[in-house]
Amino acid sequence: MTLIKSISGIRGTIGGLAGNGLTPVDIVKFTAAYGAWVIKNTNIKKIVLGRDARISGEMVNHLVTGTLMGLGIEVIDLGLSTTPTVEIAVPMEGAGGGIILTASHNPKQWNALKLLNAKGEFISDADGKEVLDMAEQSDFNFAEVNSLGKVIQDDSYLQKHIDAILALPLVDVELIRKADFKVAIDCVNSTGGIFIPALLKALGVNTVYELYCTPDGEFPHNPEPLPENLTEIAKVVQQKNANLGIVVDPDVDRLCFVCEDGTMFGEEYTLVAVADYVLQNTKGNTVSNLSSTRALKDVTVKAGGEYHAAAVGEVNVVNQMKAVNAVIGGEGNGGIIYPELHYGRDALVGIALFLTHLAKTGLTISRLKSTYPSYHISKNKITLTPEMDIDALLLKVQEKYKNQPLSTIDGLKIEFENEWVHLRRSNTEPIIRIYSEAVNETVAENLAAKIIADIKEILKLN
């Protein structure tokens, strides 16, 4: 059993002993701490709640709802929803915060409490530490009987989210309708199965081949939208002669596409393509995290903007986007952040912008992909041992490559003429992640192998 307490929320496997998994005891403790934090920092006794379709979702929902009521908080329960929908609902409701019950791309035995501030954005590092400290100190005071909170069920935010997307100037519903796209979708039996068909219908897409759209939490394959997990939708796209395939993760904040020939568009290129379209119509800057493809920088510079890199993590990307007034940003895992709508990864707005872009170009999706700079990212890792001094290790690698452009805002990133490598400690596993990117697979993997060999040599000398 696993329980991970981080600044962005509480994630764990369902069951087991208290403190070792996401048990009812742990759910109540951390919900109470967060609720108390919201009251303390905003003086607003209202929180928006939504969940993905995980099997454990209903159980977790009851515990969270009851705990918040016990603190005297009014709960606006959106029921089956998406992460970006809850993010939009928080400021629209004038709430003090929001909780999304989802473990994102993790398998079905996982669930989590993702925590939002009053802006509908993930809480900061400092705020997260304060919530964790309040949980450990049991620093919360429950309401007396006449001051208990209440629950309001609200299923209107599916339509409100879609309406907000349709109102965006860069979303052209008429153009999408005229394109008469045939689209296959894989929603991994979570809430995308409710939201994606509704969005496509609103966008004028009349032919939709639905794969795994029953929101029962029985994930038919590993829910992370990686190529090895998407073989079935690739076949459906080809068999049905569809123009493209659309894939989302369980909480609908990651987005990737399948080309008309069954090949992968590549989740790294989701942001690249959407940014390309936005930059053609809105001059400005872009942001992605340090482990995302260089293609975004290329597209940004070509459009006359400036590219900026942020530390890994959505909250870091959002902070950097605000600092440089970016018009589009996100992460290379298929996460689109479009500030015109809200500061959060949102697959729904990504779909609307991408389909408009595709319709305007008149190209097939594979042809569109070929218009972008071609890079390949190799992802590797080294398992840590208890005695390993990670900071000292990275300093020695940094010294070895001191003549190259370096970034140390999140681990160590080393830039070469046409390649880069990024080393960082994982937040969720005892490993060092080693990402490298180059113009082809062989060069990227050779670069990673070289850095891994350097690390092993340093460890041997120690």
C-alpha positions as MATLAB code, in Angstrom:
seq = 'MTLIKSISGIRGTIGGLAGNGLTPVDIVKFTAAYGAWVIKNTNIKKIVLGRDARISGEMVNHLVTGTLMGLGIEVIDLGLSTTPTVEIAVPMEGAGGGIILTASHNPKQWNALKLLNAKGEFISDADGKEVLDMAEQSDFNFAEVNSLGKVIQDDSYLQKHIDAILALPLVDVELIRKADFKVAIDCVNSTGGIFIPALLKALGVNTVYELYCTPDGEFPHNPEPLPENLTEIAKVVQQKNANLGIVVDPDVDRLCFVCEDGTMFGEEYTLVAVADYVLQNTKGNTVSNLSSTRALKDVTVKAGGEYHAAAVGEVNVVNQMKAVNAVIGGEGNGGIIYPELHYGRDALVGIALFLTHLAKTGLTISRLKSTYPSYHISKNKITLTPEMDIDALLLKVQEKYKNQPLSTIDGLKIEFENEWVHLRRSNTEPIIRIYSEAVNETVAENLAAKIIADIKEILKLN';
ca = [
       0.000    0.000    0.000;
       1.175    3.523   -0.779;
       0.373    6.987    0.562;
       2.123   10.009   -0.984;
       1.713   13.353    0.777;
       2.834   16.169   -1.513;
       2.224   19.887   -1.892;
      -0.310   19.356   -4.672;
      -2.434   16.815   -2.825;
      -2.734   13.428   -1.191;
      -2.382   10.357   -3.423;
      -2.481    6.715   -2.473;
      -3.773    3.212   -3.002;
      -7.142    2.347   -1.518;
      -7.178    0.134    1.574;
      -4.622   -1.113    4.066;
      -3.530    0.333    7.386;
      -4.096    3.979    8.251;
      -1.037    5.977    7.242;
       0.071    3.355    4.734;
      -2.653    3.797    2.122;
      -5.470    6.153    1.213;
      -7.729    4.871    3.984;
     -10.891    6.556    5.315;
      -8.867    7.774    8.298;
      -6.323    9.470    6.023;
      -9.008   10.917    3.748;
     -10.796   12.536    6.707;
      -7.579   13.874    8.252;
      -6.284   15.574    5.129;
      -9.709   16.831    4.048;
     -10.187   18.407    7.474;
      -6.776   20.084    7.279;
      -7.491   21.453    3.817;
     -10.972   22.667    4.779;
      -9.556   24.397    7.847;
      -6.839   25.958    5.678;
      -9.456   27.334    3.262;
     -11.440   28.915    6.107;
      -8.290   30.343    7.699;
      -6.931   31.854    4.471;
     -10.107   32.982    2.683;
     -12.801   33.159    5.367;
     -15.050   31.525    2.744;
     -16.962   28.452    3.875;
     -17.636   27.053    0.414;
     -15.675   24.389   -1.517;
     -16.321   22.881   -4.965;
     -15.982   19.096   -5.225;
     -15.787   16.851   -8.292;
     -14.507   13.392   -9.112;
     -13.483   11.121  -11.940;
     -15.170    7.737  -12.395;
     -12.858    5.592  -10.270;
     -14.456    2.685   -8.422;
     -13.436    4.234   -5.090;
     -14.757    7.672   -6.047;
     -18.155    7.394   -4.406;
     -16.672    6.164   -1.133;
     -14.062    8.935   -1.071;
     -16.703   11.501   -2.024;
     -18.885   10.585    0.960;
     -15.960   10.910    3.375;
     -14.798   14.234    1.939;
     -18.317   15.666    1.846;
     -19.096   14.653    5.428;
     -15.812   16.043    6.707;
     -16.290   19.397    5.011;
     -19.866   19.593    6.347;
     -18.440   18.873    9.786;
     -16.263   21.968    9.431;
     -19.330   24.074    8.622;
     -18.456   24.277    4.916;
     -20.987   24.364    2.080;
     -20.053   21.766   -0.556;
     -20.903   22.367   -4.226;
     -20.775   18.784   -5.497;
     -20.369   18.538   -9.281;
     -20.481   14.736   -9.134;
     -18.736   13.017  -12.057;
     -16.626   15.799  -13.525;
     -13.160   16.664  -14.830;
     -10.209   18.423  -13.259;
     -10.477   21.487  -15.541;
     -14.241   21.715  -14.969;
     -13.750   21.928  -11.198;
     -11.011   24.524  -11.773;
     -13.447   26.670  -13.753;
     -16.260   26.194  -11.220;
     -14.310   27.436   -8.164;
     -14.134   31.136   -9.161;
     -17.565   31.005  -10.830;
     -19.013   29.833   -7.491;
     -17.011   32.324   -5.442;
     -15.674   29.354   -3.472;
     -12.661   29.348   -1.183;
     -11.169   26.325   -2.949;
     -11.835   23.051   -4.686;
     -11.040   19.354   -4.407;
     -10.820   16.950   -7.334;
     -10.978   13.271   -6.423;
      -8.717   11.688   -9.015;
      -5.384    9.938   -9.227;
      -4.997   11.198  -12.797;
      -3.289    8.541  -14.961;
      -2.630    6.077  -12.107;
      -4.290    2.614  -12.228;
      -7.703    1.990  -10.681;
      -6.468    1.024   -7.170;
      -5.266    4.625   -6.730;
      -7.178    7.754   -5.821;
      -6.214   11.215   -4.630;
      -7.334   14.564   -3.301;
      -6.097   17.306   -5.645;
      -6.326   20.679   -3.932;
      -7.177   24.068   -5.467;
      -7.055   27.646   -4.191;
      -9.788   30.269   -4.552;
      -8.653   31.025   -8.127;
      -9.277   27.407   -9.137;
      -5.541   26.777   -9.467;
      -3.395   24.198   -7.692;
      -2.222   25.401   -4.299;
       1.351   26.663   -4.023;
       4.317   24.928   -2.457;
       4.024   27.051    0.696;
       0.262   26.488    0.942;
       0.679   22.750    0.454;
       3.226   22.557    3.250;
       0.869   24.479    5.513;
      -1.965   22.018    4.799;
       0.306   19.038    5.511;
       1.495   20.626    8.753;
      -2.105   21.307    9.852;
      -2.936   17.660    9.133;
      -0.057   16.377   11.230;
      -0.937   18.733   14.097;
      -4.704   18.024   13.814;
      -5.043   21.793   13.670;
      -8.739   22.055   12.859;
     -11.902   22.841   14.778;
     -15.201   21.197   13.805;
     -18.509   23.054   13.781;
     -21.264   22.648   16.355;
     -24.563   21.083   15.371;
     -26.374   24.263   14.347;
     -23.441   25.367   12.171;
     -22.894   22.239   10.071;
     -22.401   22.709    6.352;
     -24.713   21.561    3.576;
     -24.323   19.903    0.181;
     -25.635   21.325   -3.075;
     -25.603   18.959   -6.062;
     -24.834   20.889   -9.271;
     -24.636   19.151  -12.649;
     -24.677   22.380  -14.690;
     -20.930   22.751  -15.111;
     -20.591   20.344  -18.037;
     -22.590   22.818  -20.115;
     -20.974   25.876  -18.507;
     -17.516   24.544  -19.377;
     -18.532   23.824  -22.973;
     -20.220   27.223  -23.321;
     -17.052   28.959  -22.105;
     -15.002   27.076  -24.726;
     -17.444   27.863  -27.539;
     -17.267   31.569  -26.626;
     -13.491   31.706  -27.220;
     -12.585   33.797  -30.315;
     -10.118   31.156  -31.561;
     -12.691   28.338  -31.512;
     -14.527   28.255  -34.864;
     -17.502   25.919  -34.595;
     -18.743   26.611  -38.123;
     -15.367   25.747  -39.620;
     -15.184   22.504  -37.629;
     -18.734   21.604  -38.716;
     -17.877   22.192  -42.375;
     -14.786   19.990  -42.084;
     -17.139   17.085  -41.277;
     -14.534   15.274  -39.203;
     -14.926   11.607  -38.348;
     -13.403   11.138  -34.905;
     -12.629    8.095  -32.748;
     -12.308    8.637  -28.988;
     -10.910    6.583  -26.099;
     -12.036    7.897  -22.718;
     -10.744    4.949  -20.631;
     -14.180    4.432  -18.988;
     -13.937    7.633  -16.960;
     -15.571   11.045  -17.078;
     -14.185   11.860  -20.509;
     -16.889    9.457  -21.685;
     -19.453   12.048  -20.572;
     -17.640   15.266  -21.436;
     -15.852   14.515  -24.741;
     -18.928   13.336  -26.720;
     -20.887   16.354  -25.426;
     -18.094   18.732  -26.467;
     -17.725   17.163  -29.925;
     -21.467   17.406  -30.515;
     -21.383   21.093  -29.535;
     -18.476   21.620  -31.951;
     -20.470   20.146  -34.827;
     -18.654   16.808  -35.053;
     -21.419   14.402  -36.052;
     -19.477   11.165  -36.571;
     -17.899    9.909  -33.355;
     -16.705    6.348  -32.769;
     -16.787    5.839  -29.016;
     -14.311    3.511  -27.342;
     -14.502    2.972  -23.570;
     -16.908    5.810  -22.788;
     -18.827    4.117  -19.942;
     -17.843    6.020  -16.758;
     -17.629    2.998  -14.455;
     -13.937    3.235  -13.499;
     -13.081   -0.148  -15.013;
     -10.056    1.004  -16.981;
      -9.691   -1.340  -20.002;
      -5.970   -0.649  -20.288;
      -3.302    1.326  -18.454;
      -4.966    4.770  -18.302;
      -1.822    6.772  -19.065;
      -2.166    7.939  -22.703;
       1.132    6.517  -23.955;
       1.547    4.821  -27.381;
       1.834    1.314  -25.918;
      -1.605    1.741  -24.292;
      -3.365    3.028  -27.410;
      -3.172    0.131  -29.842;
      -6.927   -0.422  -29.875;
      -7.946    3.114  -30.805;
      -5.250    3.131  -33.479;
      -6.981    0.127  -35.079;
     -10.417    1.776  -34.807;
      -9.144    4.947  -36.518;
      -7.879    2.893  -39.452;
     -10.881    0.548  -39.665;
     -13.413    3.397  -39.582;
     -11.407    5.662  -41.896;
     -11.531    8.332  -39.192;
      -9.731   11.647  -39.591;
      -8.153   11.302  -36.176;
      -8.350    9.689  -32.754;
      -8.653   11.590  -29.472;
      -7.456   10.147  -26.167;
      -7.739   11.600  -22.656;
      -6.735   10.383  -19.202;
      -9.265    9.666  -16.410;
      -9.590   13.280  -15.204;
      -9.382   14.839  -18.689;
      -6.416   17.160  -18.217;
      -4.105   15.285  -20.598;
      -4.741   15.006  -24.330;
      -3.179   13.137  -27.202;
      -4.092   12.376  -30.798;
      -3.873    9.427  -33.174;
      -3.218   10.145  -36.868;
      -5.505    8.953  -39.650;
      -3.034    6.169  -40.504;
      -3.027    4.816  -36.943;
       0.335    6.320  -35.991;
       0.727    8.483  -32.903;
       0.735   12.265  -33.241;
       2.779   12.232  -30.033;
       1.628   13.775  -26.754;
       4.673   16.081  -26.844;
       3.247   17.594  -30.021;
      -0.245   18.238  -28.623;
       1.016   21.463  -27.045;
       3.209   22.278  -30.060;
       0.283   22.139  -32.499;
      -2.138   24.066  -30.289;
       0.542   26.680  -29.537;
       1.259   27.018  -33.249;
      -2.397   27.865  -33.879;
      -2.661   30.272  -30.936;
       0.582   32.058  -31.909;
      -0.621   32.516  -35.483;
      -3.503   34.545  -34.089;
      -2.127   35.993  -30.834;
       1.398   37.368  -30.546;
       3.064   36.412  -27.299;
       5.223   34.087  -25.266;
       5.015   30.406  -24.362;
       6.045   28.226  -21.425;
       6.564   24.501  -20.926;
       8.474   22.497  -18.359;
      12.147   21.611  -18.706;
      11.386   18.034  -19.811;
       9.189   19.058  -22.764;
      10.181   19.081  -26.427;
      12.302   21.834  -27.958;
       9.792   22.005  -30.825;
       7.686   24.441  -28.769;
      10.628   26.858  -28.589;
      11.165   26.547  -32.351;
       7.499   27.282  -33.109;
       7.459   30.201  -30.645;
      10.601   31.866  -31.995;
       9.342   31.462  -35.565;
       6.157   33.321  -34.563;
       8.143   36.167  -33.017;
       7.578   35.226  -29.390;
       9.831   34.196  -26.526;
       9.926   30.713  -25.030;
      10.489   30.177  -21.304;
      11.119   26.944  -19.392;
       9.686   26.152  -15.961;
      10.374   23.511  -13.358;
       8.329   20.320  -13.749;
       4.856   20.560  -12.216;
       1.706   22.356  -13.321;
       1.868   24.976  -10.575;
       5.415   25.895  -11.682;
       4.372   26.202  -15.321;
       1.410   28.401  -14.356;
       3.579   30.675  -12.212;
       6.066   31.106  -15.054;
       3.259   31.750  -17.552;
       1.957   34.560  -15.367;
       5.464   35.988  -14.917;
       6.101   36.246  -18.682;
       2.483   36.871  -19.713;
       2.405   33.736  -21.864;
      -0.515   33.297  -24.262;
      -0.258   29.496  -24.221;
       1.685   26.937  -22.213;
       1.594   23.498  -20.702;
       3.510   20.272  -20.426;
       4.819   17.669  -22.835;
       2.469   15.049  -21.403;
      -0.391   16.456  -23.467;
      -1.294   19.189  -20.991;
      -2.689   22.396  -22.560;
      -2.957   25.557  -20.434;
      -4.816   28.360  -22.218;
      -5.065   31.456  -19.966;
      -7.862   32.951  -22.077;
     -10.060   30.294  -20.421;
      -8.268   29.459  -17.174;
      -4.849   28.585  -15.711;
      -5.097   24.799  -15.692;
      -4.417   21.855  -17.999;
      -7.570   21.332  -20.004;
      -8.064   18.618  -22.645;
     -11.473   20.038  -23.602;
     -10.177   23.433  -24.707;
      -7.221   21.657  -26.315;
      -9.604   19.601  -28.485;
     -11.563   22.686  -29.584;
      -8.448   24.661  -30.507;
      -6.812   21.707  -32.259;
      -9.866   20.863  -34.371;
     -10.172   24.520  -35.419;
      -6.479   24.498  -36.362;
      -6.834   21.251  -38.314;
      -9.917   22.531  -40.131;
      -8.184   25.795  -41.069;
      -5.123   24.056  -42.497;
      -7.150   21.542  -44.488;
      -4.337   19.030  -43.893;
      -4.509   15.474  -42.633;
      -3.291   15.212  -39.066;
      -0.180   13.264  -40.108;
       0.652   15.955  -42.683;
       0.191   18.632  -40.022;
       2.614   16.777  -37.755;
       5.215   16.743  -40.543;
       5.208   20.558  -40.665;
       6.748   20.738  -37.177;
      10.396   20.260  -36.219;
      11.023   16.570  -35.615;
      12.510   15.564  -32.286;
      12.593   12.358  -30.270;
      12.632   12.152  -26.469;
      14.217    9.180  -24.720;
      13.025    8.535  -21.165;
      15.253    6.613  -18.760;
      15.741    6.285  -15.028;
      18.241    5.200  -12.379;
      16.973    3.597   -9.159;
      18.210    5.326   -6.029;
      19.792    3.626   -3.057;
      19.430    5.025    0.510;
      23.090    6.014    0.731;
      23.112    7.925   -2.581;
      23.701   11.690   -2.223;
      21.676   13.026   -5.159;
      22.653   16.677   -4.744;
      26.366   15.846   -4.685;
      25.950   13.570   -7.689;
      24.232   16.262   -9.759;
      26.902   18.791   -8.778;
      29.603   16.477  -10.139;
      27.717   15.994  -13.405;
      27.262   19.768  -13.563;
      31.007   20.282  -13.072;
      31.772   17.829  -15.888;
      29.569   19.788  -18.303;
      30.232   23.294  -16.950;
      31.100   24.621  -20.414;
      27.606   23.801  -21.738;
      24.487   25.936  -21.136;
      22.963   24.641  -17.868;
      19.773   25.051  -15.876;
      19.469   24.066  -12.223;
      15.942   25.302  -11.470;
      14.747   21.686  -11.359;
      17.505   19.102  -11.086;
      20.016   19.620  -13.899;
      19.382   20.311  -17.576;
      22.327   20.338  -19.985;
      21.908   21.942  -23.410;
      23.916   20.923  -26.463;
      23.703   22.340  -29.995;
      20.747   20.218  -31.132;
      20.114   18.090  -28.043;
      19.480   18.330  -24.337;
      19.383   16.036  -21.316;
      17.445   16.629  -18.085;
      18.175   14.862  -14.795;
      15.770   15.224  -11.882;
      14.725   13.340   -8.793;
      11.198   11.924   -9.070;
       8.600   13.341   -6.676;
       6.756   10.017   -6.489;
       9.359    7.245   -6.861;
      12.901    6.554   -5.517;
      14.509    7.214   -8.924;
      16.366    9.823  -10.951;
      14.559   10.517  -14.217;
      16.821   11.067  -17.217;
      15.132   12.624  -20.247;
      17.092   13.355  -23.412;
      15.962   14.843  -26.707;
      17.566   14.882  -30.138;
      16.616   14.915  -33.818;
      16.257   11.143  -33.897;
      15.839    8.190  -31.548;
      19.378    6.861  -31.848;
      21.063   10.157  -30.970;
      18.687   10.722  -28.038;
      19.323    7.263  -26.619;
      23.073    7.566  -27.115;
      23.054   10.870  -25.237;
      21.124    9.294  -22.358;
      23.523    6.321  -22.333;
      26.497    8.706  -22.150;
      25.041   10.569  -19.149;
      24.121    7.296  -17.395;
      27.693    6.065  -17.943;
      29.005    9.329  -16.455;
      26.797    8.848  -13.389;
      27.924    5.255  -12.908;
      31.550    6.343  -13.164;
      31.019    9.062  -10.536;
      29.311    6.569   -8.223;
      32.160    4.098   -8.694;
      34.720    6.749   -7.748;
      32.801    7.462   -4.597;
];
